[in-house]
Amino acid sequence: MAFTIHGLPVSQGIAIGHVHLVSHALLEVNHYHVAQKYLNEELYRLDDAVATVRGELMGLKAATAAGQAHTEVGAFVDLQVMLLADPMLVDAARNLVAERRCNAEWALVQQMELLVEQFQAIEDPYLRERQADVVQVVERLVKVLLGHPGHLPAKRRDGLGTIVVAHDLSPADTISFRDHNIAGFVTDVGGPTSHTAIVARSLAIPAVVGLHRIRDLVEDDELLIVDGTRGVVIVGPDEQIVEEYRLRRTELELERSKLKRLKDTRATTLDGEDVNLLVNIEGPKDVAAARSVNADGVGLYRTEFLFIGRDTLPDEDEQYEAYRSVLKAMGKRPVTIRTFDVGADKALNGVARPEPNPALGLRAVRYSLAEPKMFLTQLRALLRASVHGRLRIMIPMLAHAHEIDQSLMLIDKARAELRAERIKFDEGVEIGGMIEVPAAALALGMFIRRLSFLSIGTNDLIQYTLAIDRSNEAVAPLYDPLHPAVLKLIGGTIQAGARFGLPVSVCGEMAGDPAYTLLLLGMGLRNFSMHPSNVLEIKQQVLRADVGELAPKVQRILKMDEQVRVREAVERLAAPTAKPPSV
């Protein structure tokens, strides 16, 4: 009999296929004593497993370099390669084997649990989810030690794909799936920033995560439907349900194919308001995706992916090359590059420095100002690259006037050094800041007086405003972009920018969600920055919108203080008021 399970929707689309259960090797580890005469053999077994996994990861890294995987995936693989070399993992496990005369699998799991405890003390959701890297590296090692290769089945002849059901998936797993007919991903754990979510979105594969015990509720080869838009998984559907979802999938695919026709259409509302649709990227390899949808520019280049998961920091020349290649590829279109948004608890040089409360600690601009030499190196590289395109520099997580002033002083210092060295750069590079904390949104005057543009990072702004960790499944339902307090902060920032002639963009997930497009347009937003895969869908929303009609309705919404009323009013915005343009 069919039944339905609800989870977190992280990658849109509908998948119909048969279950492939990925074993959770860590559940199969036993503890046994190793005789003294076999101790060296056990240590060799551990070393061989490490060498095997390192070889697999290096092969995956090569696939990323060859353009066969997303840039984000390459960054995760780099991080896992680094973990293999971390003495806190493998060396500590070797010591356990030698001292306690235990089997290698058990030693690895013991050390993994110790490291995971340390990660769980971290408050930042993205960083806390990186405990998954430790678990996934150990799981790969344990699978090698146990002789579990974990191969996927061959492509099916019935035309249905394979739906991977796992406790969790690593980026390495997902890259290895690319040559199979994978229809969808379903996992017990995870959130919007988990590996499965990020990779599924980059591959445009439907995915639902955070289903808790889905592996215990399904069997290998069982028929499954994954609705990655609604966060629904249907187990054992009958033919009528399958046919209904086939029809929905066909409609979705038809809509997607129609959207491609909008690629070269200018994003202009029905009443003639031009809107800029920009993209968020992590590195040079993402430029192709930006150009494939004819994006108006790059609204957010996350430079931290250059820094994370490596033993040495990128020098000025390496950074310059990365920034130059993006600016050159985008031509005359603007490229907004955010200075590194890292925290003191990120292992930038292979040495973690955990804080008791890192989400509220030394991170983003605070970290940059605490490491002026490192910050200055990045600023010099950015300015050098500015001659190759339309560069805009953006400082993250500003909350105080002195943070802006110190950042501008360092930028001036970088300019002075380059002038003294007779190195060319664009003297007119605009400097902007991110509005990510309520304090910034409530004290905009200091930003308006000092900066050339603002960008609202809705992901962090919502979390800090509501004190909600959206990666924590226990409180994830409370994460609400339509909370009246959140909307007042966003609307107030957009309207203040308009009053003082300061461009404002939104670069968080709200910008790429069509459910909020009309609301943001009605607030006055004219610059949206999102994942490249969302650009055409948002463009369609823009083309159907009449800002003149939306603005007064949205102003009424901003005065509401009940979430239910706000949500109902936002849903009514989408009610058809004019004939949509033909696509």
Secondary structure, DSSP 8 states (H G I E B T S, - for coil): --EEEE-EEEE-SEEEEEEEE---GGGG----B--GGGHHHHHHHHHHHHHHHHHHHHHHHHHHHTTSS-HHHHHHHHHHHHHHT-IIIIIHHHHHHHHH-B-HHHHHHHHHHHHHHHHHT---HHHHTTHHHHHHHHHHHHHHHHT---------SSS-EEEEEES---HHHHHHTTTS-EEEEEESS--TTSHHHHHHHHHT--EEE--SSHHHH--TT-EEEEETTTTEEEES--HHHHHHHHHHHHHHHHHHHHHGGGTTS--B-TTS-B-EEEEEESSGGGHHHHHHTT-S-EEEEEGGGGTSS-SS---HHHHHHHHHHHHHHHTTSEEEEE----BTTS-TTS-----SSGGGSSBTHHHHHHSHHHHHHHHHHHHHHGGGSEEEEEE-S--SHHHHHHHHHHHHHHHHHHHHTT----TT-EEEEEE-SHHHHH-THHHHHH-SEEEE-HHHHHHHHHT--TT-TTTGGG--TT-HHHHHHHHHHHHHHHHTT--EEE-SGGGG-GGGHHHHHHHT--EEEE-GGGHHHHHHHHHT--HHHHHHHHHHHHT---HHHHHHHHHHHTS--S-----
